[in-house]
Amino acid sequence: MNASLPLGILLATALVRPLASQENRPVLEEILQAEDRRARSGADSALLLRSLSSGDTLLQRRALRALGRLERPELAARVFPLLGHPLPGVRAEAAQAVAQAAQGFRGDLSLGGRATLWAGLVAALGARVPLERDAAVRGMLALSLGRLPYATPEETTRAWEWLLSLGEGLGGDALLDATRGAGFLARLTARRAPLPESMLERLRVRAGEAAADPRVRRAALAALLAAQAADSVTLERAAGADDALLRRLALSGAARLPAGAARERLVREGLADAASMVRVEALGVLARSAGGSACAPLARATRDSVTSVALIALDLLGTACSGDSSAATLLADALGNSGSPWQTRAHSLVSLARVAPGRAAAALPAQLAAPSWQLRLYAARAAGILRDSAALRRLAGDPVANVQEAALTALRGVSGHAADALYRRALGSSDYQLVLTAAEALTGSPERGAAAALLAALERISRDRRETSRDPRVALLVRLRELGDATLAPRLQRFLRDFDPAVADSAAALLAGWTGRARRAAPRPLAPAAFSLAELERLRGKRLRVTLDSGAGFEVELLLDEAPLTVLQVTRRAAQGYYNGLSFHRVVPNFVIQGGSPGANEYAGQARFMRDELGARSHERGTLGISTRGRDTGDAQLFVNLVDNPRLDYEYTVWGRVVSGLAVVDAVLEGAMIRRVEIR
C-alpha cells in the first residue's frame, strides 16, 4: 500500500468540506453578507464581533477575516485576545486581521493622527514574537509585521528586529511568508531607513542558496531589489538558476550594477535565454544601459520567435535609437508589411515617430483609416508624438471611443484649449474613459459653455445609477467646481444624497466651495446583490475554462474559500455570457494580461462594484486578480499574472489560479478575443 495514500485521502476530504457545520451555516452566510456590505450598520459590526467568541473556529476565522478587511483600526483591539488562541490557525488569522485593520492608517505618517490605537496595535503583534512557537504562525506574524505602515525610523528598526527573530529556524511555507514580510518592509521603508546588515546578509543567503525553494529565493531577491541592495554575486547566482522566474528577477536588477563585465555578461546570457520572460527583461536592461550600441541587438530581437519579445524590441528601438537610420528602415519596413499582425505595425509606427519623424509623418495618413481600430489608436499616439493636430482632430471623430480618447489625450498636449470644442463634444459620450479624459482636458478652460456641458454630462451619466461611473462623475464634479458657479448649486443639491459616497462627498466639497457654507453628504448606497451559501457551495470543485478565438484556452481553479464573493461574481458573469466576445485589451509583458471590459479599456465594466477580498495568497505567476481603481472598485475585469508580482499583494484580490494552459496565457497579445468563458 502507498504510504502517502492516507494523507491524500485526508487532503481530498478537506478540499470538499462544507463551508461550516450545518447549524452554523446561517451565521456564516450572515458574516459573508456583513463583509459584502462592509459592515456599515451597527448590527453588522455586532455580528462580526460576537462571532469572535463562537465555539466554531471556522466562524471565528471568517469573522476575523471580515473584520480585518474593513480596515478600521478601532476594531483591531477586539481581535488582540485571539492572537493567543489555542489553535494556530486562529492565531494566524488574527495576526493577518490586525495587520489588515492597520491599513486604515495608510497615508497618515503623523503620529498625532494615529492617537493611541496605532501604538497598541503594533505592541499587540510585537508581543507575540517571543511567545509564538508554531512555525506557520511565526511566518504569518512576520508577514503581518512587515506590512504595517510604520511612520518613524525607530519603528522600522524595531520591525526588522522582530522579523529577524521570527525567521530563525523556519522552512517551507513559513519561511516563504517570513521572507515576503521582509520584502514588504523593504518596499515600504527602504527609502527612509536602510535595512540592517544582518537582514541583508540573511536575504543574500536565501536568494543564493541553490538547493532552496525557488519561491523563497525569488522572495529574498525581490526584497533585496526593493532595498537596492542586490550585489553582483547574488544576481549572478540567481541568473544561473534553473528557475526562469528567478533568472528574470536577476536580470531586472542588472541595470543597477555598475557598467562592467558582470552586467554585460548578465545581459548577454539573458538575451540568449530559452525563456522569453528573461529575454524581455534583458532587452530592457540593454536599452537603458548600452546607449547606441543597443540598436543592433534590439534590431535582431525584432525577429524573435515569440511575438511579445519582438514587440518589446520594436518599442525599445523607439526610445534607444532616435536618429538611427538602420532602425528607421527596419521600423518603416515592419510598418509597411501588410501581412504582419496589427500589433507589429502599430508598435512600429509609434517607434518610427520617435526615431524618424519625417518618415513617420509620410506613413501616418494611410493609418488613419486602418480597418483595425487598435491600429488607429496607435496612430493617434504617433500623431501626438509628431504633434500633428490635423490627424488628431480627424481621429477625435473616430467611431470608436478608445481611438477618440487617445486622440484627445494627445490633443491636450498639442493644441491645449484650442481643442476645447472637441473636449466638450466628448462629454456626450457613453464611454466613461472618454468622458473622464474630456473633463480633465477642460482644466482651466476659458470656454463659457463648459460648465453647462459638464453638468449635463454628470446628470446624464448619474441617471444610469452605475457604481462604476464613479471616476468620470468625480472628475466632472472637480471640473465643475473650477469652471462653474453658485448659480448651478440648486441642480447639484441632490448629489449630496447620491448612491456613491465618493460622489456625495465631492458634491459637498463643491457646494461648500461655491457658497462658503459647509455641506453634509448623506449618501444612500445601493443594496448589495443577494447571494446564498448554497449558491457558493455549488461552485465547489468547479473550474473556469477561458477559450480564445484561436481555439486555444486555459483552465482556472477557483479559490472559493479565499475569495468566495469574487468567485461568485465572476462565475455569475460567465454563466450570463458576459465575457464572451470581449478581449484582453491590456497586455504588459512580464506583468499581466487584463481583459473582460465591454469597452476594451480600464473604465468599462459591469455596473456594480466588487468588494476586495484581500488575503495572504501572493500574486504568483498564473494567479488571477480583479482590476480596481482603489479599494472595493472591481468591475469584473480580470487579470492574469505573467510573473510573480508581490507588489500587488494585499492590494488586489487573488481569486483563481491557472492549472492548465499557462503557455496559452503567455502567448496572448493585445486585442486577443475571448470566444467564451464557461464553468466546468
C-alpha positions as CSV (number, residue, x, y, z in Angstrom):
1,M,0.0,0.0,0.0
2,N,1.3,3.5,-0.9
3,A,2.4,5.2,2.3
4,S,1.1,8.6,1.1
5,L,-2.4,7.4,0.5
6,P,-3.9,8.2,3.9
7,L,-2.6,11.8,3.7
8,G,-4.0,12.0,0.1
9,I,-7.4,10.9,1.4
10,L,-7.3,13.4,4.2
11,L,-6.4,16.2,1.8
12,A,-9.1,15.2,-0.7
13,T,-11.7,15.2,2.1
14,A,-10.5,18.6,3.2
15,L,-10.9,20.0,-0.2
16,V,-14.6,19.1,-0.4
17,R,-15.5,20.0,3.1
18,P,-18.6,22.2,3.6
19,L,-18.1,25.9,4.5
20,A,-19.4,25.4,8.0
21,S,-21.2,22.9,10.2
22,Q,-24.9,22.6,9.4
23,E,-26.2,24.5,12.4
24,N,-23.7,27.4,11.9
25,R,-24.3,27.8,8.1
26,P,-26.8,30.6,8.5
27,V,-24.3,32.5,10.7
28,L,-21.5,32.1,8.2
29,E,-23.8,33.4,5.5
30,E,-24.6,36.4,7.6
31,I,-20.8,37.0,8.2
32,L,-20.2,37.0,4.4
33,Q,-23.2,39.3,3.8
34,A,-21.9,41.7,6.5
35,E,-18.5,41.7,4.9
36,D,-20.0,42.3,1.5
37,R,-21.8,45.4,3.0
38,R,-18.6,46.4,4.7
39,A,-20.4,46.3,8.0
40,R,-21.9,49.7,7.5
41,S,-24.5,49.1,10.2
42,G,-24.1,48.6,13.9
43,A,-25.9,45.2,13.6
44,D,-23.3,44.0,11.1
45,S,-20.4,45.1,13.3
46,A,-22.0,43.4,16.3
47,L,-22.4,40.2,14.4
48,L,-18.8,40.1,13.5
49,L,-17.6,40.9,17.0
50,R,-20.0,38.4,18.5
51,S,-18.7,35.7,16.2
52,L,-15.2,36.1,17.6
53,S,-16.2,34.2,20.7
54,S,-18.0,31.4,18.8
55,G,-17.2,27.8,19.6
56,D,-16.9,27.1,15.9
57,T,-13.4,28.1,14.9
58,L,-14.4,28.4,11.2
59,L,-16.8,31.1,12.2
60,Q,-14.1,32.8,14.3
61,R,-11.7,32.8,11.4
62,R,-14.2,34.1,8.9
63,A,-15.3,36.9,11.4
64,L,-11.6,37.8,11.9
65,R,-11.0,37.9,8.1
66,A,-14.1,40.1,7.6
67,L,-13.1,42.5,10.4
68,G,-9.6,42.9,9.0
69,R,-10.9,43.6,5.6
70,L,-12.9,46.5,6.9
71,E,-9.5,48.3,7.6
72,R,-10.9,50.0,10.7
73,P,-8.1,50.3,13.2
74,E,-10.5,51.0,16.0
75,L,-11.8,47.4,15.7
76,A,-8.3,45.8,16.0
77,A,-8.3,45.8,19.8
78,R,-11.2,43.4,19.8
79,V,-9.0,41.0,17.8
80,F,-6.0,41.1,20.2
81,P,-7.2,38.4,22.6
82,L,-7.3,35.9,19.7
83,L,-3.6,36.4,19.0
84,G,-3.2,34.0,21.9
85,H,-5.9,31.5,20.9
86,P,-5.0,27.8,21.5
87,L,-5.3,26.9,17.8
88,P,-2.5,28.1,15.4
89,G,-5.0,28.7,12.6
90,V,-7.0,31.2,14.6
91,R,-3.8,32.9,15.8
92,A,-2.5,33.3,12.2
93,E,-5.9,34.7,11.0
94,A,-5.9,37.1,14.0
95,A,-2.4,38.4,13.1
96,Q,-3.5,38.9,9.5
97,A,-6.7,40.7,10.6
98,V,-4.8,43.1,12.9
99,A,-2.3,43.9,10.1
100,Q,-5.2,44.5,7.6
101,A,-7.0,46.7,10.1
102,A,-3.9,48.7,10.4
103,Q,-4.1,49.6,6.7
104,G,-6.6,52.2,7.7
105,F,-3.6,54.2,8.9
106,R,-2.0,54.3,5.4
107,G,-1.3,57.7,4.1
108,D,-1.1,59.2,7.6
109,L,2.5,59.4,8.7
110,S,1.8,61.8,11.5
111,L,1.9,60.1,14.9
112,G,-0.6,62.6,16.2
113,G,-3.2,61.4,13.8
114,R,-2.9,57.8,15.0
115,A,-3.5,58.5,18.7
116,T,-3.1,55.5,20.9
117,L,-4.7,53.0,18.5
118,W,-1.5,52.6,16.5
119,A,0.8,52.0,19.4
120,G,-1.5,49.4,20.9
121,L,-1.8,47.6,17.6
122,V,1.9,47.4,16.9
123,A,2.6,46.4,20.5
124,A,0.0,43.6,20.4
125,L,1.6,42.0,17.3
126,G,5.1,42.6,18.6
127,A,4.3,41.0,22.0
128,R,3.6,37.7,20.2
129,V,7.1,37.5,18.6
130,P,8.9,35.9,21.6
131,L,5.9,33.8,22.6
132,E,4.9,32.1,19.4
133,R,6.3,28.6,18.8
134,D,4.2,27.4,15.8
135,A,6.2,27.9,12.5
136,A,3.2,28.8,10.4
137,V,2.1,31.4,12.8
138,R,5.6,32.8,13.1
139,G,5.6,33.2,9.3
140,M,2.3,34.9,9.3
141,L,3.4,37.2,12.1
142,A,6.4,38.2,10.1
143,L,4.2,38.8,7.0
144,S,1.9,40.9,9.1
145,L,4.5,42.9,10.9
146,G,6.3,43.5,7.6
147,R,3.4,45.3,6.0
148,L,2.4,47.7,8.8
149,P,2.5,51.4,7.7
150,Y,5.4,52.5,10.0
151,A,5.9,56.2,10.5
152,T,9.3,56.6,12.1
153,P,12.8,55.1,11.6
154,E,12.7,53.8,15.2
155,E,9.6,51.8,14.4
156,T,11.2,50.4,11.3
157,T,14.3,49.4,13.2
158,R,12.2,47.5,15.8
159,A,10.2,45.8,13.0
160,W,13.4,44.5,11.4
161,E,14.5,43.1,14.8
162,W,11.1,41.3,15.0
163,L,11.5,39.9,11.5
164,L,15.0,38.7,12.2
165,S,13.8,36.9,15.3
166,L,10.7,35.3,13.6
167,G,12.7,34.0,10.7
168,E,15.1,31.9,12.8
169,G,14.8,28.1,12.1
170,L,11.8,28.4,9.7
171,G,11.4,26.4,6.5
172,G,8.8,25.7,3.8
173,D,5.8,28.0,3.5
174,A,6.6,29.6,6.9
175,L,10.0,30.7,5.6
176,L,8.4,32.0,2.4
177,D,5.9,34.1,4.5
178,A,8.7,35.5,6.6
179,T,10.7,36.4,3.5
180,R,7.7,38.0,1.9
181,G,7.3,40.0,5.1
182,A,10.9,41.3,4.7
183,G,10.0,42.2,1.1
184,F,7.0,44.2,2.2
185,L,9.0,46.1,4.8
186,A,11.8,46.8,2.4
187,R,9.4,48.2,-0.2
188,L,7.6,50.4,2.4
189,T,10.6,51.7,4.3
190,A,14.0,51.2,2.4
191,R,14.0,54.8,1.1
192,R,13.5,56.2,4.6
193,A,15.6,53.7,6.7
194,P,18.3,51.3,5.4
195,L,17.9,47.6,6.1
196,P,20.2,46.2,8.9
197,E,23.2,44.4,7.6
198,S,22.1,41.3,9.4
199,M,18.9,41.1,7.4
200,L,20.7,41.9,4.1
201,E,23.1,39.0,4.7
202,R,20.2,36.7,5.5
203,L,18.4,37.6,2.4
204,R,21.5,37.2,0.3
205,V,21.9,33.7,1.6
206,R,18.3,32.8,0.9
207,A,18.5,34.3,-2.6
208,G,21.7,32.5,-3.5
209,E,21.1,29.1,-2.0
210,A,20.9,26.7,-5.0
211,A,19.0,24.0,-3.2
212,A,16.4,26.3,-1.6
213,D,12.8,26.6,-2.6
214,P,12.7,28.8,-5.7
215,R,9.8,30.7,-4.3
216,V,11.9,31.7,-1.2
217,R,14.8,32.6,-3.4
218,R,12.6,34.8,-5.5
219,A,11.1,36.5,-2.5
220,A,14.5,37.1,-1.0
221,L,15.9,38.6,-4.2
222,A,12.8,40.7,-4.6
223,A,13.4,42.1,-1.1
224,L,17.0,42.9,-1.9
225,L,16.0,44.6,-5.2
226,A,13.4,46.7,-3.3
227,A,16.2,47.8,-0.9
228,Q,18.5,48.4,-3.9
229,A,21.0,46.0,-2.2
230,A,21.3,43.2,-4.7
231,D,25.0,42.8,-5.3
232,S,26.6,41.2,-8.4
233,V,27.4,37.9,-6.7
234,T,23.8,37.4,-5.7
235,L,22.5,38.4,-9.1
236,E,24.9,36.1,-10.9
237,R,23.9,33.2,-8.8
238,A,20.3,33.9,-9.4
239,A,20.9,34.3,-13.1
240,G,22.3,30.8,-13.3
241,A,19.4,29.1,-11.6
242,D,17.1,26.6,-13.2
243,D,14.1,28.7,-12.3
244,A,13.2,31.1,-15.2
245,L,11.3,33.4,-12.8
246,L,14.4,33.8,-10.7
247,R,16.6,34.4,-13.7
248,R,14.2,37.1,-14.9
249,L,14.3,38.7,-11.5
250,A,18.1,38.7,-11.6
251,L,18.1,40.5,-14.9
252,S,15.7,43.1,-13.6
253,G,18.4,44.1,-11.1
254,A,21.3,44.1,-13.6
255,A,20.6,47.7,-14.7
256,R,21.6,48.8,-11.2
257,L,25.0,47.2,-11.4
258,P,27.9,49.5,-12.4
259,A,29.0,49.2,-16.1
260,G,31.4,46.4,-16.5
261,A,31.9,42.7,-17.2
262,A,29.4,41.4,-14.7
263,R,26.5,43.5,-16.1
264,E,27.5,42.8,-19.7
265,R,27.6,39.0,-19.0
266,L,24.2,39.0,-17.4
267,V,22.7,40.9,-20.3
268,R,24.4,38.7,-23.0
269,E,23.3,35.5,-21.4
270,G,19.8,36.9,-20.8
271,L,19.3,37.8,-24.4
272,A,20.1,34.1,-25.3
273,D,18.0,32.6,-22.5
274,A,15.4,29.9,-23.5
275,A,12.7,31.7,-21.5
276,S,11.0,34.6,-23.3
277,M,10.4,36.4,-19.9
278,V,14.2,36.5,-19.4
279,R,14.8,37.9,-22.9
280,V,12.3,40.6,-22.3
281,E,14.0,41.7,-19.1
282,A,17.4,41.6,-20.8
283,L,16.2,43.8,-23.6
284,G,15.1,46.4,-21.1
285,V,18.4,46.5,-19.3
286,L,20.2,46.6,-22.7
287,A,18.2,49.6,-23.8
288,R,18.7,51.5,-20.6
289,S,22.4,50.9,-20.2
290,A,24.1,50.3,-23.6
291,G,23.4,53.6,-25.4
292,G,23.7,53.5,-29.1
293,S,25.3,50.1,-29.1
294,A,21.9,48.6,-28.1
295,C,20.4,49.2,-31.6
296,A,21.9,46.2,-33.3
297,P,20.9,43.6,-30.7
298,L,17.5,45.3,-30.4
299,A,17.0,45.0,-34.2
300,R,17.9,41.3,-34.0
301,A,15.3,40.9,-31.3
302,T,12.6,42.2,-33.5
303,R,12.8,38.8,-35.3
304,D,12.4,36.9,-32.0
305,S,10.2,33.7,-32.4
306,V,8.0,35.0,-29.6
307,T,5.8,37.9,-30.7
308,S,5.7,39.6,-27.3
309,V,9.5,39.8,-27.3
310,A,9.6,41.2,-30.8
311,L,7.1,43.9,-29.8
312,I,9.2,44.9,-26.8
313,A,12.2,45.2,-29.1
314,L,10.2,47.4,-31.5
315,D,9.2,49.7,-28.6
316,L,12.7,50.0,-27.3
317,L,14.1,50.9,-30.7
318,G,12.0,54.0,-30.5
319,T,13.4,55.0,-27.1
320,A,17.0,53.9,-27.5
321,C,17.8,54.5,-31.2
322,S,16.5,58.0,-32.1
323,G,18.0,59.2,-35.4
324,D,19.5,55.8,-36.2
325,S,18.9,55.3,-40.0
326,S,19.1,51.5,-39.9
327,A,16.5,51.4,-37.1
328,A,14.3,53.8,-39.1
329,T,14.5,51.5,-42.1
330,L,13.6,48.4,-40.1
331,L,10.6,50.1,-38.5
332,A,9.4,51.5,-41.8
333,D,9.6,48.1,-43.4
334,A,7.7,46.5,-40.5
335,L,5.0,49.1,-40.7
336,G,4.7,48.6,-44.4
337,N,4.3,44.8,-44.2
338,S,0.6,44.4,-44.5
339,G,0.9,40.7,-43.8
340,S,2.2,41.2,-40.3
341,P,-0.1,41.4,-37.2
342,W,-1.6,44.8,-36.5
343,Q,0.3,44.8,-33.2
344,T,3.6,44.8,-35.1
345,R,2.6,47.6,-37.4
346,A,1.2,49.6,-34.5
347,H,4.3,49.4,-32.4
348,S,6.5,50.1,-35.4
349,L,4.5,53.3,-36.2
350,V,4.9,54.7,-32.7
351,S,8.6,53.9,-32.6
352,L,9.1,55.3,-36.1
353,A,7.6,58.6,-35.0
354,R,10.4,58.8,-32.4
355,V,13.3,57.6,-34.5
356,A,12.5,59.2,-37.8
357,P,9.6,61.8,-37.5
358,G,9.7,62.6,-41.2
359,R,9.2,59.1,-42.4
360,A,6.5,58.5,-39.8
361,A,4.7,61.6,-40.9
362,A,4.7,60.4,-44.5
363,A,3.3,57.0,-43.4
364,L,0.7,58.3,-41.0
365,P,-2.1,59.3,-43.3
366,A,-2.5,55.7,-44.5
367,Q,-3.0,54.5,-40.9
368,L,-5.8,57.0,-40.0
369,A,-8.4,54.8,-41.8
370,A,-6.9,51.4,-40.9
371,P,-9.5,48.7,-40.6
372,S,-8.2,47.8,-37.1
373,W,-9.4,50.3,-34.6
374,Q,-6.4,49.4,-32.4
375,L,-4.1,50.4,-35.2
376,R,-5.9,53.8,-35.4
377,L,-5.5,54.2,-31.7
378,Y,-1.7,53.7,-32.1
379,A,-1.9,56.2,-35.0
380,A,-3.3,58.7,-32.5
381,R,-0.3,58.1,-30.2
382,A,2.1,58.5,-33.1
383,A,0.3,61.7,-34.2
384,G,0.8,63.1,-30.7
385,I,4.5,62.4,-30.9
386,L,4.6,64.2,-34.3
387,R,2.4,67.0,-33.0
388,D,0.1,66.5,-36.0
389,S,-3.1,68.4,-34.8
390,A,-4.9,67.8,-38.1
391,A,-4.6,64.0,-37.8
392,L,-5.6,64.2,-34.1
393,R,-8.7,66.2,-34.9
394,R,-9.7,63.7,-37.5
395,L,-9.2,60.8,-35.1
396,A,-11.2,62.7,-32.4
397,G,-14.2,62.0,-34.6
398,D,-13.5,58.2,-34.9
399,P,-16.5,55.9,-34.3
400,V,-14.5,54.0,-31.6
401,A,-14.4,55.7,-28.2
402,N,-10.9,54.4,-27.4
403,V,-9.5,56.0,-30.6
404,Q,-11.2,59.3,-29.7
405,E,-9.8,59.1,-26.2
406,A,-6.2,58.6,-27.5
407,A,-6.6,61.5,-29.8
408,L,-7.9,63.8,-27.1
409,T,-5.2,62.8,-24.7
410,A,-2.6,63.8,-27.4
411,L,-4.5,66.9,-28.4
412,R,-4.4,68.2,-24.9
413,G,-0.6,68.5,-25.2
414,V,-0.5,69.6,-28.8
415,S,-3.4,72.1,-29.1
416,G,-4.4,72.8,-25.5
417,H,-7.6,74.8,-25.2
418,A,-7.8,75.4,-28.9
419,A,-9.5,71.9,-29.0
420,D,-12.0,72.7,-26.2
421,A,-14.9,72.2,-28.6
422,L,-13.8,68.6,-29.2
423,Y,-13.5,68.0,-25.4
424,R,-17.0,69.4,-24.8
425,R,-18.4,67.2,-27.6
426,A,-16.8,64.1,-26.0
427,L,-18.6,64.8,-22.7
428,G,-21.7,63.5,-24.5
429,S,-20.2,60.0,-24.9
430,S,-21.4,56.9,-23.1
431,D,-17.8,55.8,-22.7
432,Y,-16.5,56.6,-19.2
433,Q,-12.9,56.8,-20.1
434,L,-13.6,59.3,-22.8
435,V,-15.7,61.5,-20.6
436,L,-13.0,61.4,-17.9
437,T,-10.3,62.4,-20.4
438,A,-12.5,65.2,-21.7
439,A,-13.3,66.5,-18.2
440,E,-9.6,66.6,-17.3
441,A,-8.7,68.2,-20.7
442,L,-11.0,71.1,-19.8
443,T,-8.9,72.1,-16.8
444,G,-8.6,75.9,-16.9
445,S,-10.9,76.2,-20.0
446,P,-11.8,79.8,-20.9
447,E,-15.0,78.5,-22.7
448,R,-18.1,80.0,-21.2
449,G,-20.3,76.9,-22.1
450,A,-18.0,74.4,-20.4
451,A,-19.8,74.3,-17.1
452,A,-23.2,73.6,-18.6
453,A,-21.8,70.8,-20.7
454,L,-20.1,69.3,-17.6
455,L,-23.3,69.4,-15.6
456,A,-25.3,67.9,-18.4
457,A,-22.8,65.0,-18.7
458,L,-22.9,64.5,-14.9
459,E,-26.7,64.4,-14.8
460,R,-26.9,62.0,-17.8
461,I,-24.4,59.5,-16.5
462,S,-25.8,59.6,-13.0
463,R,-29.3,58.5,-14.3
464,D,-27.8,55.1,-15.1
465,R,-27.1,54.5,-11.4
466,R,-23.9,52.6,-12.1
467,E,-21.4,52.4,-9.2
468,T,-18.6,52.0,-11.7
469,S,-19.3,55.5,-13.1
470,R,-17.5,57.0,-10.1
471,D,-14.3,58.1,-11.8
472,P,-15.9,60.2,-14.6
473,R,-18.5,61.6,-12.2
474,V,-16.0,62.7,-9.7
475,A,-13.9,64.2,-12.5
476,L,-16.9,66.1,-13.7
477,L,-17.6,67.5,-10.2
478,V,-14.0,68.5,-9.8
479,R,-14.0,70.4,-13.1
480,L,-17.4,71.9,-12.3
481,R,-16.0,73.3,-9.0
482,E,-13.4,75.1,-11.1
483,L,-15.5,76.3,-14.0
484,G,-19.0,76.6,-12.6
485,D,-20.5,78.9,-10.0
486,A,-23.2,79.1,-7.4
487,T,-26.0,79.6,-9.9
488,L,-25.7,75.9,-10.6
489,A,-26.0,74.9,-7.0
490,P,-29.7,74.0,-7.0
491,R,-29.1,71.4,-9.6
492,L,-26.3,69.8,-7.6
493,Q,-28.1,69.6,-4.2
494,R,-29.4,66.1,-5.0
495,F,-25.9,64.7,-5.4
496,L,-25.4,65.1,-1.6
497,R,-27.7,62.1,-1.4
498,D,-26.1,60.2,-4.3
499,F,-25.8,56.4,-4.2
500,D,-22.0,56.7,-4.3
501,P,-20.4,58.1,-1.1
502,A,-17.4,59.4,-3.1
503,V,-19.7,61.4,-5.4
504,A,-21.7,62.7,-2.5
505,D,-18.5,63.9,-0.7
506,S,-17.3,65.6,-3.9
507,A,-20.6,67.3,-4.3
508,A,-20.4,68.5,-0.7
509,A,-16.9,69.9,-1.2
510,L,-18.1,71.6,-4.5
511,L,-21.1,73.3,-2.9
512,A,-19.1,74.4,0.1
513,G,-16.6,76.0,-2.2
514,W,-19.2,77.8,-4.2
515,T,-21.4,79.0,-1.3
516,G,-18.9,79.3,1.6
517,R,-21.2,77.2,3.7
518,A,-20.3,73.7,4.9
519,R,-22.5,71.0,3.4
520,R,-23.0,67.5,4.7
521,A,-23.0,64.5,2.4
522,A,-25.8,61.9,3.1
523,P,-25.2,59.2,0.6
524,R,-27.7,56.4,0.0
525,P,-25.7,53.4,-1.1
526,L,-27.3,50.7,-3.3
527,A,-28.1,47.4,-1.6
528,P,-25.6,44.7,-2.4
529,A,-26.7,41.9,-4.7
530,A,-28.2,39.0,-2.8
531,F,-26.4,35.6,-2.6
532,S,-26.7,32.4,-0.6
533,L,-24.2,30.0,0.9
534,A,-25.9,27.3,-1.2
535,E,-25.1,29.1,-4.3
536,L,-21.4,29.3,-3.2
537,E,-21.3,25.6,-2.4
538,R,-22.5,24.7,-5.8
539,L,-19.2,26.2,-7.1
540,R,-17.0,23.9,-5.0
541,G,-14.8,21.8,-7.3
542,K,-15.8,23.7,-10.4
543,R,-13.3,25.3,-12.7
544,L,-13.4,28.1,-15.2
545,R,-12.4,27.5,-18.9
546,V,-11.4,30.5,-21.0
547,T,-11.4,29.8,-24.7
548,L,-9.9,32.3,-27.1
549,D,-11.0,33.0,-30.7
550,S,-7.9,31.0,-31.8
551,G,-9.5,27.9,-30.2
552,A,-6.7,27.7,-27.6
553,G,-7.6,28.1,-23.9
554,F,-6.7,27.9,-20.3
555,E,-8.4,26.5,-17.2
556,V,-8.7,28.2,-13.8
557,E,-9.0,26.7,-10.4
558,L,-11.5,28.8,-8.3
559,L,-10.2,29.8,-4.9
560,L,-13.6,29.6,-3.3
561,D,-12.6,29.6,0.3
562,E,-10.2,32.5,-0.1
563,A,-12.4,34.9,-2.2
564,P,-15.9,33.5,-2.2
565,L,-17.7,36.7,-3.3
566,T,-15.3,37.4,-6.1
567,V,-15.6,33.8,-7.4
568,L,-19.4,34.1,-7.2
569,Q,-19.4,37.4,-9.2
570,V,-17.0,36.1,-11.9
571,T,-18.9,32.9,-12.3
572,R,-22.2,34.7,-12.5
573,R,-20.9,36.8,-15.3
574,A,-19.5,33.8,-17.0
575,A,-22.9,32.0,-16.8
576,Q,-24.6,35.0,-18.3
577,G,-22.1,35.0,-21.3
578,Y,-20.8,38.4,-20.1
579,Y,-17.2,37.7,-21.1
580,N,-18.0,36.1,-24.5
581,G,-16.8,38.3,-27.4
582,L,-14.7,40.6,-25.2
583,S,-11.0,40.9,-25.4
584,F,-7.7,41.1,-23.5
585,H,-7.2,44.8,-24.1
586,R,-4.1,45.3,-21.9
587,V,-1.0,43.1,-22.3
588,V,2.1,44.1,-20.4
589,P,5.0,41.5,-20.9
590,N,6.5,40.4,-17.6
591,F,3.5,41.8,-15.7
592,V,-0.1,40.9,-16.6
593,I,-2.7,40.4,-19.3
594,Q,-6.0,42.1,-18.5
595,G,-9.4,41.7,-20.1
596,G,-13.2,41.4,-19.7
597,S,-14.1,45.0,-20.5
598,P,-17.1,45.7,-22.7
599,G,-15.3,48.9,-23.8
600,A,-11.9,47.4,-24.0
601,N,-10.5,49.9,-21.6
602,E,-9.8,50.4,-18.0
603,Y,-13.1,52.2,-17.2
604,A,-15.7,50.0,-18.8
605,G,-17.0,47.1,-16.7
606,Q,-20.1,45.8,-15.0
607,A,-22.4,48.3,-13.3
608,R,-21.8,47.3,-9.7
609,F,-18.5,47.4,-7.7
610,M,-17.0,44.2,-6.4
611,R,-15.6,44.1,-2.9
612,D,-11.9,43.4,-2.4
613,E,-11.2,40.1,-0.6
614,L,-7.5,40.6,0.3
615,G,-5.6,37.7,1.8
616,A,-2.3,36.0,2.3
617,R,-2.0,34.3,-1.1
618,S,0.6,36.1,-3.3
619,H,0.1,37.3,-6.8
620,E,2.4,34.5,-8.2
621,R,2.7,33.7,-11.8
622,G,-0.5,32.2,-13.1
623,T,-2.8,33.6,-10.4
624,L,-5.8,35.7,-11.3
625,G,-6.9,39.0,-9.9
626,I,-9.6,41.7,-10.3
627,S,-8.6,45.1,-11.7
628,T,-9.6,48.0,-9.4
629,R,-9.1,51.8,-9.2
630,G,-8.9,51.9,-5.4
631,R,-10.4,49.8,-2.6
632,D,-13.6,47.9,-3.4
633,T,-13.9,49.2,-7.0
634,G,-13.6,46.0,-9.0
635,D,-15.8,45.9,-12.1
636,A,-15.4,42.2,-13.2
637,Q,-12.3,42.9,-15.3
638,L,-9.8,40.1,-14.6
639,F,-6.1,39.9,-15.0
640,V,-3.6,37.0,-15.1
641,N,-0.2,37.5,-13.5
642,L,2.5,36.6,-16.1
643,V,5.3,36.7,-13.4
644,D,5.4,36.9,-9.7
645,N,4.0,40.4,-8.7
646,P,4.5,40.7,-5.0
647,R,3.8,44.5,-5.1
648,L,0.2,43.6,-5.9
649,D,-0.2,41.5,-2.7
650,Y,-2.9,42.8,-0.3
651,E,-3.8,45.3,-2.9
652,Y,-5.8,43.2,-5.4
653,T,-7.9,40.1,-4.8
654,V,-6.5,36.7,-5.8
655,W,-9.4,34.6,-6.8
656,G,-8.1,31.9,-9.2
657,R,-5.0,30.0,-10.4
658,V,-4.3,28.8,-13.9
659,V,-3.9,25.0,-13.7
660,S,-3.6,24.2,-17.4
661,G,-2.8,26.3,-20.5
662,L,-0.3,28.8,-19.0
663,A,1.6,28.7,-22.3
664,V,-1.6,30.0,-23.9
665,V,-1.7,32.9,-21.4
666,D,1.9,33.7,-22.2
667,A,1.1,33.9,-25.9
668,V,-1.9,36.3,-25.6
669,L,-1.4,39.5,-27.5
670,E,-3.2,42.8,-27.0
671,G,-6.7,42.6,-28.6
672,A,-6.9,38.8,-28.3
673,M,-10.6,37.9,-28.4
674,I,-12.4,35.8,-25.8
675,R,-14.7,33.3,-27.5
676,R,-16.3,32.1,-24.3
677,V,-15.8,31.7,-20.6
678,E,-17.6,28.7,-19.1
679,I,-17.9,26.9,-15.8
680,R,-16.9,23.3,-15.7
